[in-house]
Amino acid sequence: MRSRLILQLISLVVVVILTFMGARACSGVAKSSSPLTPLNVARNGFSRLCANAQATAAAGGADPANTPATVVSPSELQQLQASDPGGLAAVQKAVGGSLVCPTTTTP
């Protein structure tokens, strides 16, 4: 009888904790410094894509400072513009204006 009461108490505690965690996860409130906010996800993803493009250009012998890399191909950019211009504008605004990687110079 006593072990059954302990198991019920443990079950109740687990349910309360899971309910709290679920409610907190579904609240949609994230700190602006969190890497999981949509703007930060877009910025971080874009910067990583640019870093990858620059590393690929450097490995191929090209000078990444003189050849700006477009992360999205022109044909894909036209498709995005035709299908969802508002979404494309939001992504461009989130990453800083365009989907062309900024050029960096190395000393």
Residue frames as qw, qx, qy, qz and C-alpha x, y, z in Angstrom:
[[0.000, 0.886, 0.463, 0.000, 0.00, 0.00, 0.00],
 [0.313, -0.810, 0.090, 0.488, 2.78, 2.36, 0.93],
 [0.414, -0.179, 0.579, 0.679, 4.77, 1.72, -2.26],
 [0.240, 0.614, 0.663, 0.354, 1.65, 2.40, -4.31],
 [0.122, -0.943, -0.243, 0.194, 1.25, 5.79, -2.63],
 [0.393, -0.598, 0.350, 0.605, 4.89, 6.64, -3.34],
 [0.385, 0.161, 0.691, 0.590, 4.49, 5.68, -7.01],
 [0.111, 0.816, 0.544, 0.161, 1.37, 7.85, -7.28],
 [0.253, -0.887, -0.017, 0.385, 3.20, 10.77, -5.70],
 [0.418, -0.335, 0.532, 0.656, 6.14, 10.35, -8.08],
 [0.308, 0.458, 0.705, 0.445, 3.73, 10.16, -11.02],
 [0.022, -0.923, -0.376, 0.078, 2.01, 13.34, -9.90],
 [0.327, -0.742, 0.224, 0.541, 5.33, 15.18, -9.61],
 [0.412, -0.041, 0.664, 0.622, 6.37, 14.00, -13.09],
 [0.209, 0.683, 0.643, 0.276, 3.06, 15.10, -14.60],
 [0.134, -0.939, -0.173, 0.265, 3.32, 18.54, -12.97],
 [0.380, -0.550, 0.415, 0.617, 6.89, 19.00, -14.21],
 [0.360, 0.190, 0.723, 0.558, 6.02, 17.90, -17.75],
 [0.107, 0.834, 0.536, 0.071, 2.96, 20.17, -17.78],
 [0.222, -0.874, 0.037, 0.430, 5.04, 23.13, -16.68],
 [0.387, -0.337, 0.576, 0.637, 7.73, 22.41, -19.27],
 [0.311, 0.442, 0.737, 0.405, 5.15, 21.95, -22.03],
 [0.022, 0.919, 0.384, -0.091, 3.36, 25.17, -21.16],
 [0.286, -0.765, 0.231, 0.529, 6.62, 27.06, -21.09],
 [0.403, -0.091, 0.685, 0.600, 7.69, 25.62, -24.45],
 [0.211, 0.588, 0.701, 0.344, 4.38, 26.56, -26.05],
 [0.105, -0.797, -0.304, 0.512, 4.31, 30.09, -24.72],
 [0.557, 0.687, 0.248, 0.396, 6.21, 31.38, -27.76],
 [0.156, -0.975, 0.152, -0.046, 8.20, 33.79, -25.65],
 [0.869, 0.043, -0.047, 0.491, 11.92, 33.64, -26.33],
 [0.338, -0.766, 0.069, 0.542, 14.59, 36.01, -25.24],
 [0.510, 0.844, -0.100, -0.136, 15.93, 38.17, -28.04],
 [0.048, -0.718, 0.691, 0.068, 19.42, 36.89, -27.27],
 [0.780, -0.043, 0.615, -0.105, 18.29, 33.30, -27.71],
 [0.058, -0.331, 0.739, 0.584, 19.76, 31.58, -30.77],
 [0.212, 0.321, 0.918, 0.096, 16.34, 30.04, -31.39],
 [0.302, 0.677, 0.259, -0.619, 14.50, 33.24, -32.30],
 [0.729, 0.555, 0.380, 0.125, 13.66, 33.28, -36.01],
 [0.262, 0.947, -0.182, 0.034, 15.81, 36.34, -36.73],
 [0.350, -0.691, 0.631, 0.052, 18.83, 34.84, -35.00],
 [0.783, 0.083, 0.608, 0.103, 18.33, 31.52, -36.80],
 [0.617, 0.760, 0.175, 0.105, 18.28, 33.37, -40.14],
 [0.046, 0.929, -0.364, 0.034, 21.34, 35.45, -39.29],
 [0.541, -0.501, 0.674, 0.050, 23.35, 32.52, -37.95],
 [0.798, 0.273, 0.528, 0.097, 22.41, 30.26, -40.85],
 [0.508, 0.857, 0.029, 0.084, 23.25, 32.93, -43.41],
 [0.111, -0.863, 0.494, -0.003, 26.60, 33.71, -41.82],
 [0.670, -0.270, 0.687, 0.082, 27.48, 30.01, -41.77],
 [0.752, 0.531, 0.377, 0.105, 26.50, 29.64, -45.42],
 [0.290, 0.936, -0.188, 0.064, 28.69, 32.62, -46.29],
 [0.390, -0.681, 0.619, 0.034, 31.59, 31.21, -44.31],
 [0.781, 0.063, 0.613, 0.107, 31.20, 27.91, -46.15],
 [0.622, 0.756, 0.177, 0.103, 31.12, 29.69, -49.53],
 [0.039, 0.924, -0.379, 0.036, 34.24, 31.67, -48.63],
 [0.578, -0.454, 0.676, 0.063, 36.06, 28.54, -47.47],
 [0.794, 0.344, 0.489, 0.109, 35.08, 26.75, -50.67],
 [0.447, 0.889, -0.039, 0.095, 36.32, 29.67, -52.78],
 [0.213, -0.823, 0.527, -0.010, 39.56, 29.80, -50.82],
 [0.722, -0.197, 0.658, 0.081, 40.12, 26.06, -51.20],
 [0.734, 0.540, 0.386, 0.144, 39.56, 26.35, -54.94],
 [0.569, -0.009, 0.183, 0.802, 42.16, 29.07, -55.26],
 [0.067, 0.739, 0.353, 0.570, 39.76, 31.97, -55.82],
 [0.172, 0.083, -0.397, 0.898, 40.05, 35.12, -53.77],
 [0.126, -0.621, -0.771, 0.066, 36.82, 35.31, -51.74],
 [0.115, -0.599, -0.207, 0.765, 37.31, 39.06, -51.21],
 [0.089, 0.314, -0.428, -0.843, 37.04, 39.71, -54.95],
 [0.350, -0.146, -0.775, -0.506, 34.21, 37.29, -55.72],
 [0.455, -0.126, 0.456, -0.755, 31.10, 37.86, -53.62],
 [0.070, -0.090, -0.987, -0.114, 29.24, 34.60, -53.19],
 [0.571, -0.160, -0.109, -0.797, 25.51, 34.51, -53.72],
 [0.330, -0.120, 0.870, -0.345, 24.04, 32.02, -51.30],
 [0.616, 0.455, 0.577, -0.284, 20.85, 31.65, -53.33],
 [0.397, 0.085, 0.626, 0.665, 21.21, 31.06, -57.06],
 [0.190, 0.167, -0.141, -0.957, 19.60, 33.67, -59.35],
 [0.430, -0.181, -0.717, -0.518, 17.02, 31.17, -60.62],
 [0.392, -0.418, -0.770, 0.279, 16.02, 30.22, -57.07],
 [0.083, -0.301, -0.261, 0.914, 15.87, 33.91, -56.17],
 [0.314, -0.006, -0.404, -0.859, 13.45, 34.51, -59.07],
 [0.473, -0.311, -0.801, -0.194, 11.30, 31.57, -57.94],
 [0.304, -0.402, -0.622, 0.599, 11.21, 32.92, -54.39],
 [0.068, 0.196, -0.001, -0.978, 10.33, 36.39, -55.65],
 [0.406, -0.113, -0.582, -0.696, 7.50, 34.99, -57.78],
 [0.518, -0.337, -0.785, -0.043, 6.09, 32.66, -55.11],
 [0.490, -0.744, -0.408, 0.199, 6.43, 34.75, -51.94],
 [0.359, 0.632, -0.101, 0.680, 7.84, 38.26, -52.31],
 [0.452, -0.778, 0.102, -0.424, 6.89, 39.18, -48.75],
 [0.920, -0.364, 0.084, 0.117, 8.72, 36.16, -47.32],
 [0.749, 0.317, -0.007, 0.582, 11.78, 36.88, -49.41],
 [0.049, 0.771, -0.093, 0.628, 11.78, 40.49, -48.26],
 [0.688, -0.682, 0.104, -0.225, 11.54, 39.35, -44.63],
 [0.928, -0.124, 0.063, 0.346, 14.49, 36.97, -45.04],
 [0.529, 0.530, -0.021, 0.662, 16.54, 39.66, -46.76],
 [0.248, -0.813, 0.099, -0.517, 15.74, 42.12, -43.97],
 [0.849, -0.523, 0.068, -0.032, 16.67, 39.54, -41.33],
 [0.872, -0.042, 0.107, 0.477, 20.08, 38.84, -42.84],
 [0.357, -0.569, 0.078, 0.737, 20.96, 42.44, -43.46],
 [0.266, 0.661, -0.127, -0.690, 19.59, 43.48, -46.84],
 [0.675, 0.474, -0.421, -0.378, 20.53, 40.96, -49.51],
 [0.961, -0.150, 0.230, -0.030, 21.43, 37.35, -49.97],
 [0.662, 0.598, -0.307, 0.331, 24.94, 38.17, -51.19],
 [0.777, -0.424, -0.223, 0.408, 27.66, 37.36, -48.71],
 [0.074, -0.982, 0.151, 0.091, 29.62, 40.33, -47.47],
 [0.755, 0.461, -0.297, 0.360, 33.17, 40.44, -48.76],
 [0.619, -0.762, 0.121, 0.146, 35.92, 40.32, -46.20],
 [0.519, 0.717, -0.406, 0.229, 39.54, 41.17, -46.67],
 [0.880, -0.403, -0.072, 0.242, 42.27, 39.34, -44.90],
 [0.097, -0.933, 0.319, 0.136, 45.46, 41.15, -43.93]]
